[in-house]
């Protein structure tokens, strides 16, 4: 596996940045896990926001984090979270996957800095996502359909819907975990081959 990672990421000098967007529960974390297996370094946009929360003494709860992201966007513009990720991407290898895109402004910030940027959307129906989030049971996951819908509305107001609609590639995740893993691996390996000129 390690030899394969080196082979995939060692050709060509240009960094490939793959951005992943999707509503909560769509399967972004599965795509990120597969990307690591393929040889990508993964940058989670929420980690940059959590760093700011620690610096400001804010408890990293779901509601507090959403409010902080809104405040950051108000202070630094719609691409501020992407800009906070630049140092992490700069330290990463030639293959980077960015998990947690919320708007096209963020994608454009990455394209402006890195050039070779591909946007992948992961899509699942609301009912499928709600079932997954309930089963996942993280502290900030919605417990009721109403909470779920409100959370979706917040995400959509930021611009996530436009990023999903205008993605370069779409992975539809209504089947099994194995189906999503296979589709993600196939797409990521194809993108690496193209970036390496093969």
Secondary structure, 3 states (H helix, E strand, C coil): CHHHHHHHHHCCCCCEEEEEECCCCCCHHHHHHHHHHHCCEEEEHHHHHHHHHHHHCCCCCHHHHHHHHHHHHHHHCCCHHHHHHHHHHHHCCCEEEEEEECCHHHHHHHHHHHCCEEEEEEECCHHHHHHHHHHHCCCCCCCCHHHHHHHHHHHHHHCHHHHHHCCCEEEECCCCHHHHHHHHHHHHHHHHHHHCCC
